[in-house]
Amino acid sequence: MAGEGRRTSVVDTLRLDALAAASSLVVGDLERFDARSRALAVQRQVPVFLENEGDLRAFPLFSRPIPLPGPEPEERVRLTSANVSPCISAGNIRVLSAVASSLVQVGSVTRVELESRVKHIRQFVDQTSP
Amino acid sequence: MNRDCGMGMHVENRGIHVGEIRVTAVASSSVLLVGDTETILCSSVFDTPPESLIVGPWVPLAPEG
């Protein structure tokens, strides 16, 4: 029988090695999933890092609004679906890592909103300066 | 405008089985999903401007407080 709405997800095995920085592995259904991550990626010739460094408010990148698609047009596409098969399935899933506002999910989710901001900075020591 | 004139799309989800999925990394606002969804909104900002290359004496970055 053709059903409406969500299918049942079936996965035999799932292996995930690393999960970091506002990322999630979800088994099951969700209504909503939101994740935000902000990072300074600093590479230094002299690898000294202080604890109180990196106030993100000093970098406009982390507060600048991101342009998003505008409101949906009044006349949207009428989407209907029929789940002839009640399942969506996969055998073996192998993921090395999920990082920076990422989602790995077996199951259904109505709405996902993710945001990641990374600023790279490289610092070299000038040998010629006094 | 008459709404009946709009576009319609019908999807039939028949049996789907993927044997093996291998992914190195799901990163910077990405999704790996086995299932159904209605809306996915992903934003990623990645900044490496020329001024991010700093040559000079060692100075801490934007100390807090």
Backbone of each chain as ProteinMPNN parsed JSONL, in Angstrom:
{"seq_chain_A": "MAGEGRRTSVVDTLRLDALAAASSLVVGDLERFDARSRALAVQRQVPVFLENEGDLRAFPLFSRPIPLPGPEPEERVRLTSANVSPCISAGNIRVLSAVASSLVQVGSVTRVELESRVKHIRQFVDQTSP", "coords_chain_A": {"N_chain_A": [[0.839, -1.195, 0.0], [0.526, 2.178, -0.812], [2.051, 4.641, 1.08], [1.922, 7.746, 2.975], [4.084, 10.521, 3.818], [6.734, 9.843, 6.098], [9.339, 7.478, 5.479], [10.543, 4.287, 6.669], [13.816, 3.978, 7.832], [16.476, 1.83, 7.048], [19.466, 0.455, 8.013], [22.268, -1.613, 7.741], [24.975, -1.747, 8.884], [26.816, 0.831, 10.54], [29.608, 2.833, 10.619], [31.43, 5.254, 12.285], [34.128, 7.337, 12.738], [35.07, 9.836, 13.819], [33.671, 12.609, 15.512], [32.929, 15.931, 15.699], [32.882, 19.398, 16.827], [30.114, 20.751, 16.976], [28.601, 18.756, 15.659], [26.514, 15.953, 14.764], [25.503, 12.534, 15.269], [22.699, 10.888, 14.44], [20.278, 8.514, 15.228], [17.206, 7.725, 14.32], [14.035, 9.543, 14.241], [13.547, 13.059, 13.604], [12.137, 16.286, 14.28], [13.267, 18.742, 13.887], [16.534, 19.975, 13.233], [19.208, 21.868, 14.312], [22.383, 23.432, 13.955], [25.287, 25.225, 14.922], [28.544, 26.426, 14.266], [31.648, 27.966, 15.072], [34.923, 28.948, 14.224], [38.377, 29.695, 14.718], [41.072, 29.155, 12.735], [44.233, 28.775, 13.324], [47.522, 28.975, 12.243], [50.83, 28.811, 13.249], [54.192, 29.893, 12.94], [55.785, 29.943, 15.173], [54.803, 27.852, 17.53], [52.974, 28.819, 19.75], [50.284, 29.209, 21.865], [47.922, 31.157, 23.498], [45.665, 31.017, 26.324], [43.582, 32.885, 26.512], [43.173, 33.946, 24.038], [41.715, 35.001, 20.875], [39.108, 36.31, 20.705], [36.059, 36.14, 19.35], [34.401, 38.214, 18.688], [35.952, 40.194, 17.658], [36.229, 39.77, 15.017], [34.605, 40.461, 12.107], [33.58, 38.542, 10.4], [32.337, 36.55, 11.898], [29.941, 37.553, 12.725], [28.662, 38.643, 10.643], [25.768, 38.896, 8.613], [24.387, 36.119, 6.843], [23.414, 35.877, 3.527], [20.239, 34.637, 2.701], [17.973, 32.465, 0.881], [15.107, 34.139, -0.366], [11.639, 34.705, 0.764], [9.296, 32.061, 0.099], [7.87, 31.801, -3.151], [4.515, 32.834, -3.899], [3.068, 31.127, -5.465], [3.799, 28.057, -5.257], [5.544, 24.977, -6.097], [3.464, 22.215, -6.286], [3.961, 19.559, -4.367], [3.649, 16.17, -4.237], [3.877, 12.968, -2.699], [4.247, 9.421, -2.874], [4.773, 6.677, -0.952], [5.613, 3.932, -2.171], [7.229, 1.808, -1.517], [7.761, 1.085, 1.857], [10.203, 1.464, 2.998], [13.561, 2.843, 3.138], [16.73, 1.916, 2.326], [20.104, 0.913, 3.28], [23.214, -0.798, 3.012], [26.186, -1.194, 4.221], [27.607, 1.54, 5.895], [30.267, 3.734, 5.896], [31.94, 6.177, 7.524], [34.473, 8.51, 7.873], [34.807, 10.971, 9.278], [32.794, 13.5, 10.862], [32.39, 16.825, 10.933], [32.221, 20.278, 12.121], [29.412, 21.592, 12.29], [27.797, 19.443, 11.158], [25.706, 16.741, 9.987], [24.952, 13.385, 10.456], [22.637, 11.075, 9.735], [20.386, 8.406, 10.374], [17.309, 7.982, 9.55], [14.424, 10.14, 9.598], [13.996, 13.68, 9.036], [12.382, 16.733, 9.471], [13.155, 19.427, 9.104], [16.321, 20.927, 8.507], [18.864, 23.005, 9.682], [21.935, 24.397, 9.186], [25.021, 25.921, 10.115], [28.276, 27.094, 9.527], [31.273, 28.689, 10.35], [34.496, 29.61, 9.477], [37.615, 31.027, 10.072], [40.702, 31.499, 8.667], [44.027, 31.985, 9.765], [47.384, 32.8, 9.338], [50.485, 33.0, 10.887], [53.666, 34.35, 10.668], [57.019, 34.721, 11.821], [58.862, 37.627, 11.517], [62.072, 37.737, 10.518], [63.721, 39.833, 9.912], [62.923, 42.138, 11.172], [63.542, 44.583, 13.784]], "CA_chain_A": [[0.0, 0.0, 0.0], [1.324, 3.4, -0.882], [1.828, 5.462, 2.267], [2.314, 9.158, 2.901], [4.987, 10.955, 4.881], [8.092, 9.347, 6.258], [9.625, 6.052, 5.342], [11.405, 3.7, 7.697], [15.188, 3.843, 7.353], [17.1, 0.58, 7.468], [20.893, 0.389, 7.713], [22.843, -2.813, 8.372], [26.048, -1.322, 9.791], [27.276, 2.217, 10.382], [30.82, 3.083, 11.387], [31.832, 6.665, 12.239], [35.303, 7.417, 13.604], [35.256, 11.09, 14.551], [32.521, 13.505, 15.517], [33.452, 17.1, 16.416], [32.475, 20.78, 16.522], [28.681, 20.938, 16.712], [28.1, 17.767, 14.707], [25.746, 14.909, 15.436], [25.071, 11.281, 14.648], [21.347, 10.67, 14.95], [19.545, 7.339, 14.771], [15.811, 7.98, 14.686], [13.386, 10.663, 13.543], [13.594, 14.376, 14.231], [11.318, 17.318, 13.669], [14.128, 19.86, 13.524], [17.921, 19.898, 13.69], [19.963, 23.104, 14.09], [23.749, 23.415, 14.499], [26.114, 26.392, 14.571], [29.92, 26.324, 14.761], [32.532, 29.063, 14.681], [36.292, 28.541, 14.554], [39.575, 30.354, 14.2], [42.079, 28.146, 12.423], [45.484, 29.545, 13.375], [48.781, 28.246, 12.06], [51.916, 29.715, 13.636], [55.57, 29.415, 12.807], [56.133, 29.651, 16.562], [53.533, 27.265, 17.98], [52.595, 29.221, 21.109], [48.884, 29.65, 21.859], [47.488, 31.545, 24.829], [44.301, 30.566, 26.64], [42.55, 33.917, 26.373], [43.201, 34.516, 22.688], [40.688, 34.656, 19.899], [37.754, 36.82, 20.934], [35.441, 36.097, 18.023], [33.723, 39.492, 18.404], [36.882, 41.075, 16.964], [36.25, 39.437, 13.586], [33.249, 40.647, 11.548], [33.153, 37.312, 9.719], [31.521, 35.688, 12.748], [28.633, 38.146, 13.007], [28.098, 39.115, 9.377], [24.617, 38.076, 8.213], [24.545, 35.322, 5.623], [22.209, 36.017, 2.702], [19.495, 33.391, 2.536], [16.932, 32.579, -0.133], [13.97, 34.932, 0.088], [10.437, 33.921, 1.061], [8.844, 31.226, -1.018], [6.88, 32.459, -3.994], [3.139, 32.508, -3.512], [2.633, 29.955, -6.199], [4.892, 27.101, -5.176], [5.309, 23.692, -6.748], [2.686, 21.289, -5.449], [4.711, 18.3, -4.311], [2.999, 15.045, -3.555], [4.705, 11.765, -2.808], [3.64, 8.163, -2.449], [5.806, 5.704, -0.593], [5.216, 2.601, -2.632], [7.961, 0.967, -0.574], [7.778, 1.791, 3.147], [11.566, 1.525, 3.535], [14.726, 3.284, 2.379], [17.729, 1.112, 3.042], [21.502, 0.867, 2.866], [23.95, -1.893, 3.654], [27.229, -0.729, 5.132], [27.993, 2.946, 5.752], [31.545, 3.977, 6.553], [32.263, 7.603, 7.494], [35.661, 8.768, 8.682], [34.582, 12.047, 10.244], [31.738, 14.502, 10.664], [32.857, 17.989, 11.698], [31.778, 21.646, 11.826], [27.966, 21.69, 12.002], [27.389, 18.435, 10.182], [24.724, 15.778, 10.48], [24.848, 12.05, 9.879], [21.395, 10.578, 10.325], [19.598, 7.295, 9.853], [15.969, 8.356, 9.998], [13.903, 11.288, 8.861], [14.028, 14.969, 9.716], [11.57, 17.655, 8.678], [13.91, 20.626, 8.708], [17.706, 20.986, 8.969], [19.53, 24.293, 9.468], [23.324, 24.287, 9.617], [25.864, 27.074, 9.804], [29.659, 26.943, 9.969], [32.124, 29.817, 9.956], [35.898, 29.342, 9.788], [38.556, 32.041, 9.589], [42.086, 31.007, 8.69], [45.058, 32.998, 9.972], [48.74, 32.231, 9.42], [51.414, 33.982, 11.442], [55.094, 34.063, 10.53], [57.867, 35.655, 12.523], [59.729, 38.348, 10.587], [63.443, 37.685, 11.058], [64.472, 41.056, 9.598], [62.498, 43.264, 12.006], [64.449, 44.758, 14.935]], "C_chain_A": [[0.875, 1.247, 0.0], [1.012, 4.297, 0.302], [2.249, 6.904, 2.021], [3.366, 9.425, 3.969], [6.302, 10.212, 4.906], [8.2, 7.844, 6.077], [10.446, 5.576, 6.54], [12.791, 3.523, 7.107], [15.812, 2.571, 7.916], [18.565, 0.587, 7.049], [21.481, -0.807, 8.446], [23.925, -2.429, 9.368], [26.433, 0.111, 9.476], [28.506, 2.399, 11.238], [31.261, 4.527, 11.173], [32.977, 6.842, 13.218], [35.358, 8.693, 14.437], [34.045, 12.001, 14.386], [32.944, 14.73, 16.316], [32.784, 18.395, 15.971], [31.028, 20.884, 16.047], [28.153, 20.008, 15.628], [27.397, 16.645, 15.459], [25.567, 13.681, 14.572], [23.72, 10.97, 15.27], [20.788, 9.383, 14.356], [18.113, 7.514, 15.253], [15.28, 9.201, 13.966], [13.484, 11.959, 14.341], [12.589, 15.281, 13.539], [12.239, 18.392, 13.096], [15.531, 19.607, 14.024], [18.645, 21.179, 13.31], [21.361, 22.949, 14.663], [24.505, 24.643, 14.016], [27.52, 26.134, 15.077], [30.751, 27.475, 14.23], [33.943, 28.689, 15.104], [37.315, 29.487, 13.954], [40.59, 29.25, 13.952], [43.424, 28.862, 12.294], [46.683, 28.616, 13.211], [49.912, 29.219, 12.357], [53.269, 29.06, 13.427], [56.119, 29.076, 14.194], [54.859, 29.128, 17.235], [53.226, 27.554, 19.449], [51.172, 29.765, 21.046], [48.457, 29.953, 23.29], [46.014, 31.172, 25.051], [43.237, 31.605, 26.329], [42.539, 34.571, 24.991], [41.916, 34.221, 21.936], [39.287, 35.062, 20.284], [37.068, 36.95, 19.578], [34.741, 37.409, 17.663], [34.633, 40.448, 17.639], [36.892, 40.828, 15.45], [34.829, 39.511, 13.02], [32.701, 39.389, 10.884], [32.158, 36.5, 10.553], [30.149, 36.269, 13.072], [27.937, 38.645, 11.737], [26.897, 38.25, 8.981], [24.887, 37.331, 6.911], [23.272, 35.477, 4.794], [21.536, 34.662, 2.479], [18.465, 33.558, 1.431], [15.731, 33.32, 0.439], [12.766, 34.061, 0.401], [9.97, 33.155, -0.167], [7.816, 31.984, -1.848], [5.479, 31.964, -3.641], [2.677, 31.228, -4.197], [3.769, 28.94, -6.23], [4.523, 25.803, -5.889], [4.535, 22.788, -5.792], [3.361, 19.922, -5.489], [3.895, 17.257, -3.562], [3.888, 13.831, -3.707], [3.935, 10.569, -2.302], [4.765, 7.192, -2.146], [5.324, 4.3, -0.934], [5.921, 1.554, -1.787], [8.055, 1.73, 0.745], [9.181, 1.985, 3.7], [12.54, 2.181, 2.564], [15.904, 2.641, 3.084], [19.116, 1.174, 2.422], [22.181, -0.266, 3.623], [24.939, -1.37, 4.66], [27.582, 0.726, 4.833], [29.255, 3.177, 6.56], [31.869, 5.454, 6.403], [33.464, 7.834, 8.395], [35.39, 9.858, 9.713], [33.41, 12.932, 9.848], [32.11, 15.683, 11.546], [32.197, 19.283, 11.237], [30.325, 21.709, 11.353], [27.527, 20.711, 10.933], [26.457, 17.426, 10.831], [24.835, 14.473, 9.709], [23.632, 11.418, 10.532], [20.836, 9.375, 9.584], [18.198, 7.511, 10.404], [15.549, 9.6, 9.247], [13.922, 12.547, 9.709], [13.268, 15.966, 8.848], [12.401, 18.833, 8.182], [15.303, 20.615, 9.315], [18.251, 22.379, 8.676], [20.935, 24.229, 10.046], [24.096, 25.548, 9.252], [27.261, 26.854, 10.361], [30.473, 28.126, 9.464], [33.545, 29.538, 10.413], [36.756, 30.463, 9.228], [39.974, 31.512, 9.764], [43.056, 32.164, 8.867], [46.4, 32.294, 10.07], [49.701, 33.308, 9.904], [52.855, 33.487, 11.303], [55.894, 35.121, 11.292], [58.817, 36.275, 11.525], [61.141, 38.42, 11.175], [64.196, 39.012, 10.877], [64.085, 42.236, 10.498], [63.368, 43.357, 13.264], [63.893, 44.093, 16.205]], "O_chain_A": [[1.853, 1.332, 0.743], [-0.14, 4.675, 0.516], [2.851, 7.231, 0.998], [3.518, 8.646, 4.91], [6.915, 9.976, 3.865], [7.321, 7.066, 6.448], [10.969, 6.378, 7.314], [12.937, 2.982, 6.011], [15.691, 2.277, 9.105], [18.872, 0.71, 5.863], [21.224, -0.997, 9.635], [23.82, -2.739, 10.554], [26.39, 0.554, 8.328], [28.471, 2.153, 12.444], [31.443, 4.972, 10.04], [32.831, 6.537, 14.402], [35.66, 8.642, 15.629], [33.482, 12.147, 13.301], [33.286, 14.602, 17.492], [32.203, 18.477, 14.889], [30.763, 21.079, 14.861], [27.356, 20.415, 14.782], [27.655, 16.417, 16.641], [25.491, 13.751, 13.345], [23.61, 10.808, 16.485], [20.817, 9.182, 13.142], [17.842, 7.456, 16.453], [15.989, 9.824, 13.175], [13.503, 11.957, 15.571], [12.237, 15.077, 12.378], [12.034, 18.886, 11.987], [15.712, 19.079, 15.121], [18.698, 21.544, 12.135], [21.52, 22.39, 15.749], [24.384, 25.052, 12.861], [27.689, 25.67, 16.205], [30.583, 27.907, 13.089], [34.151, 28.175, 16.203], [37.148, 30.006, 12.85], [40.927, 28.495, 14.864], [43.709, 29.479, 11.268], [46.838, 27.626, 13.926], [49.961, 30.314, 11.797], [53.471, 27.874, 13.688], [56.814, 28.077, 14.379], [53.932, 29.901, 17.478], [53.219, 26.648, 20.282], [50.884, 30.673, 20.267], [48.607, 29.119, 24.183], [45.237, 31.032, 24.106], [42.124, 31.263, 25.931], [41.952, 35.638, 24.811], [41.143, 33.332, 22.294], [38.365, 34.251, 20.202], [37.458, 37.78, 18.757], [34.512, 37.693, 16.487], [34.153, 41.407, 17.036], [37.496, 41.592, 14.696], [33.959, 38.728, 13.401], [31.487, 39.2, 10.815], [31.26, 35.853, 10.014], [29.292, 35.579, 13.624], [26.765, 39.021, 11.767], [26.983, 37.022, 9.004], [25.533, 37.851, 6.001], [22.173, 35.237, 5.294], [22.183, 33.679, 2.117], [18.118, 34.686, 1.079], [15.385, 33.14, 1.606], [12.841, 32.835, 0.32], [10.218, 33.548, -1.307], [6.99, 32.72, -1.308], [5.288, 30.848, -3.159], [2.004, 30.38, -3.611], [4.604, 28.966, -7.133], [3.365, 25.564, -6.233], [4.914, 22.622, -4.632], [3.336, 19.226, -6.504], [3.509, 17.448, -2.409], [4.573, 13.675, -4.718], [3.082, 10.683, -1.421], [5.61, 6.922, -2.999], [4.726, 3.597, -0.12], [5.327, 0.553, -1.385], [8.398, 2.912, 0.743], [9.349, 2.601, 4.753], [12.382, 2.097, 1.346], [16.069, 2.795, 4.294], [19.286, 1.442, 1.232], [21.774, -0.637, 4.724], [24.593, -1.125, 5.816], [27.824, 1.1, 3.686], [29.315, 2.862, 7.748], [32.054, 5.939, 5.287], [33.473, 7.404, 9.548], [35.707, 9.691, 10.891], [33.084, 13.086, 8.671], [32.142, 15.559, 12.771], [31.684, 19.377, 10.122], [30.054, 21.861, 10.162], [26.951, 21.105, 9.919], [26.422, 17.276, 12.053], [24.815, 14.454, 8.478], [23.6, 11.245, 11.75], [20.813, 9.326, 8.354], [17.935, 7.255, 11.578], [16.257, 10.057, 8.35], [13.871, 12.489, 10.938], [13.484, 16.037, 7.638], [12.361, 19.19, 7.005], [15.461, 20.327, 10.501], [18.12, 22.879, 7.559], [21.111, 24.032, 11.248], [23.855, 26.161, 8.212], [27.422, 26.474, 11.521], [30.374, 28.513, 8.3], [33.782, 29.263, 11.589], [36.642, 30.814, 8.053], [40.385, 31.131, 10.86], [42.932, 33.196, 8.207], [46.542, 31.31, 10.795], [49.712, 34.416, 9.368], [53.214, 32.394, 11.741], [55.479, 36.277, 11.387], [59.496, 35.572, 10.776], [61.372, 39.076, 12.191], [65.168, 39.288, 11.58], [64.822, 43.218, 10.583], [63.869, 42.345, 13.753], [64.528, 44.146, 17.258]]}, "seq_chain_B": "MNRDCGMGMHVENRGIHVGEIRVTAVASSSVLLVGDTETILCSSVFDTPPESLIVGPWVPLAPEG", "coords_chain_B": {"N_chain_B": [[-3.567, 35.533, -9.348], [-4.485, 32.46, -10.837], [-4.323, 29.696, -8.807], [-4.5, 27.115, -9.633], [-3.117, 26.865, -11.931], [-0.49, 26.383, -11.406], [2.687, 24.582, -11.03], [2.896, 21.084, -10.742], [4.231, 18.29, -8.938], [4.852, 14.906, -8.748], [6.009, 12.311, -6.746], [7.084, 9.003, -6.67], [8.121, 6.853, -4.305], [9.827, 4.117, -4.679], [11.166, 0.826, -4.02], [14.349, 1.262, -2.644], [17.68, 0.424, -2.35], [20.822, 0.903, -1.179], [23.925, -0.498, -1.545], [26.613, -0.117, -0.43], [28.1, 2.588, 1.322], [30.641, 4.864, 1.296], [32.3, 7.378, 2.935], [34.618, 9.991, 3.235], [34.717, 12.468, 4.661], [32.267, 14.377, 6.349], [31.654, 17.584, 6.313], [31.788, 21.059, 7.441], [28.984, 22.235, 7.586], [27.33, 20.048, 6.43], [25.321, 17.295, 5.236], [24.623, 13.885, 5.731], [22.26, 11.715, 4.921], [20.037, 9.092, 5.541], [17.019, 8.747, 4.767], [13.9, 10.614, 4.953], [13.178, 14.059, 4.159], [12.143, 17.53, 4.407], [13.081, 20.203, 4.255], [16.321, 21.488, 3.824], [18.848, 23.528, 4.949], [21.856, 24.874, 4.434], [24.672, 26.694, 5.473], [27.903, 27.991, 4.896], [30.757, 29.67, 5.852], [33.897, 30.628, 4.824], [36.989, 31.85, 5.332], [39.912, 33.169, 4.06], [41.584, 35.626, 3.699], [43.989, 37.874, 2.074], [45.043, 39.485, 4.109], [45.061, 37.804, 6.215], [47.418, 36.574, 6.375], [49.971, 36.984, 8.399], [52.925, 38.656, 8.937], [55.443, 39.246, 11.146], [56.326, 40.379, 14.481], [55.608, 38.017, 17.135], [52.316, 38.132, 18.092], [49.497, 38.032, 20.267], [46.184, 36.955, 19.284], [43.414, 39.006, 19.272], [42.85, 39.309, 22.321], [40.774, 38.165, 25.016], [38.504, 39.985, 27.132]], "CA_chain_B": [[-3.299, 34.46, -10.334], [-5.175, 31.213, -10.506], [-3.368, 28.742, -8.244], [-4.601, 25.825, -10.312], [-2.232, 26.849, -13.082], [0.888, 26.159, -10.98], [3.334, 23.336, -11.393], [2.74, 19.98, -9.789], [5.256, 17.243, -9.064], [4.486, 13.723, -7.977], [7.146, 11.402, -6.576], [6.773, 7.672, -6.131], [9.296, 6.242, -3.697], [9.786, 2.66, -4.739], [12.249, 0.212, -3.244], [15.715, 1.688, -2.908], [18.66, -0.158, -1.43], [22.211, 1.197, -1.549], [24.713, -1.555, -0.925], [27.689, 0.355, 0.42], [28.373, 4.019, 1.25], [31.909, 5.207, 1.945], [32.488, 8.824, 2.953], [35.792, 10.382, 4.022], [34.376, 13.49, 5.645], [31.071, 15.211, 6.255], [32.26, 18.738, 6.989], [31.344, 22.438, 7.168], [27.544, 22.295, 7.284], [26.946, 19.046, 5.437], [24.384, 16.296, 5.741], [24.512, 12.547, 5.15], [20.945, 11.315, 5.443], [19.291, 7.954, 5.007], [15.665, 9.017, 5.236], [13.13, 11.658, 4.262], [13.258, 15.41, 4.703], [11.417, 18.536, 3.627], [13.914, 21.38, 4.024], [17.693, 21.488, 4.332], [19.445, 24.844, 4.724], [23.239, 24.801, 4.902], [25.506, 27.852, 5.177], [29.279, 27.85, 5.344], [31.612, 30.81, 5.542], [35.278, 30.177, 4.915], [37.692, 33.091, 5.014], [41.38, 33.215, 4.097], [41.955, 36.788, 2.894], [45.43, 38.147, 2.098], [45.468, 40.053, 5.387], [45.142, 36.769, 7.247], [48.83, 36.164, 6.443], [50.598, 38.004, 9.231], [54.375, 38.507, 9.095], [55.89, 40.252, 12.106], [56.591, 39.78, 15.786], [54.509, 37.187, 17.649], [51.331, 38.862, 18.895], [48.28, 37.237, 20.478], [45.03, 37.367, 18.493], [42.218, 39.508, 19.955], [42.693, 38.742, 23.67], [39.457, 38.386, 25.623], [38.425, 40.807, 28.351]], "C_chain_B": [[-3.977, 33.164, -9.872], [-4.169, 30.161, -10.042], [-3.414, 27.382, -8.959], [-3.662, 25.727, -11.505], [-0.785, 26.522, -12.708], [1.423, 24.793, -11.387], [3.112, 22.286, -10.308], [3.816, 18.942, -10.017], [4.86, 16.079, -8.166], [5.66, 12.75, -7.942], [6.648, 10.068, -6.034], [8.05, 7.044, -5.61], [9.141, 4.724, -3.709], [10.994, 2.118, -3.995], [13.613, 0.751, -3.632], [16.623, 1.056, -1.862], [20.051, 0.136, -1.961], [23.09, 0.206, -0.808], [25.74, -1.024, 0.047], [27.919, 1.844, 0.21], [29.674, 4.279, 1.978], [32.145, 6.7, 1.801], [33.726, 9.138, 3.773], [35.401, 11.414, 5.068], [33.053, 14.169, 5.31], [31.441, 16.464, 7.016], [31.628, 20.06, 6.578], [29.901, 22.51, 6.681], [27.152, 21.335, 6.176], [26.059, 17.986, 6.08], [24.559, 14.991, 4.982], [23.257, 11.951, 5.758], [20.425, 10.074, 4.735], [17.88, 8.109, 5.539], [15.021, 10.14, 4.456], [13.307, 13.01, 4.943], [12.425, 16.35, 3.848], [12.314, 19.712, 3.264], [15.3, 21.177, 4.61], [18.321, 22.818, 3.946], [20.855, 24.821, 5.297], [23.997, 26.065, 4.497], [26.905, 27.6, 5.69], [30.08, 29.058, 4.896], [33.046, 30.396, 5.802], [36.142, 31.331, 4.44], [39.198, 32.933, 5.141], [41.836, 34.39, 3.249], [43.454, 37.037, 2.972], [45.898, 38.664, 3.456], [45.495, 39.019, 6.512], [46.548, 36.17, 7.313], [49.584, 37.264, 7.171], [52.082, 37.697, 9.37], [54.839, 39.608, 10.035], [56.201, 39.586, 13.43], [55.379, 38.971, 16.257], [53.567, 38.056, 18.483], [50.101, 37.983, 19.076], [47.124, 37.797, 19.664], [43.891, 37.773, 19.413], [42.017, 38.909, 21.344], [41.318, 39.08, 24.249], [39.581, 39.278, 26.845], [39.413, 41.942, 28.323]], "O_chain_B": [[-4.022, 32.842, -8.685], [-3.271, 29.781, -10.792], [-2.463, 26.603, -8.885], [-3.434, 24.638, -12.032], [0.063, 26.397, -13.591], [0.729, 23.975, -11.99], [3.141, 22.584, -9.114], [4.264, 18.733, -11.145], [4.571, 16.254, -6.982], [6.23, 12.41, -8.979], [5.889, 10.017, -5.066], [8.958, 6.736, -6.382], [8.44, 4.135, -2.886], [11.759, 2.881, -3.406], [13.997, 0.707, -4.8], [16.373, 1.14, -0.66], [20.423, -0.313, -3.044], [23.008, 0.085, 0.415], [25.756, -1.416, 1.214], [27.936, 2.322, -0.924], [29.801, 3.949, 3.157], [32.187, 7.228, 0.69], [33.884, 8.622, 4.88], [35.722, 11.249, 6.245], [32.765, 14.488, 4.157], [31.536, 16.431, 8.243], [31.017, 20.171, 5.515], [29.636, 22.807, 5.515], [26.698, 21.754, 5.112], [26.052, 17.808, 7.298], [24.634, 14.98, 3.753], [23.194, 11.711, 6.964], [20.376, 10.009, 3.507], [17.577, 7.653, 6.641], [15.534, 10.566, 3.421], [13.552, 13.089, 6.147], [12.049, 16.023, 2.723], [12.32, 20.169, 2.121], [15.442, 20.746, 5.754], [18.331, 23.196, 2.775], [21.029, 24.756, 6.513], [23.974, 26.465, 3.333], [27.087, 27.062, 6.782], [30.084, 29.422, 3.72], [33.371, 29.876, 6.869], [36.048, 31.749, 3.286], [39.702, 32.6, 6.213], [42.419, 34.186, 2.184], [44.127, 36.479, 3.838], [46.996, 38.339, 3.909], [45.905, 39.325, 7.632], [46.842, 35.36, 8.193], [49.808, 38.344, 6.624], [52.464, 36.631, 9.852], [54.645, 40.788, 9.744], [56.327, 38.363, 13.499], [54.255, 39.22, 15.822], [53.988, 38.65, 19.476], [49.702, 37.27, 18.155], [47.09, 38.995, 19.382], [43.448, 36.979, 20.243], [41.118, 38.091, 21.538], [40.775, 40.156, 23.995], [40.62, 39.321, 27.502], [39.479, 42.728, 29.268]]}, "name": "protein", "num_of_chains": 2, "seq": "MAGEGRRTSVVDTLRLDALAAASSLVVGDLERFDARSRALAVQRQVPVFLENEGDLRAFPLFSRPIPLPGPEPEERVRLTSANVSPCISAGNIRVLSAVASSLVQVGSVTRVELESRVKHIRQFVDQTSPMNRDCGMGMHVENRGIHVGEIRVTAVASSSVLLVGDTETILCSSVFDTPPESLIVGPWVPLAPEG"}
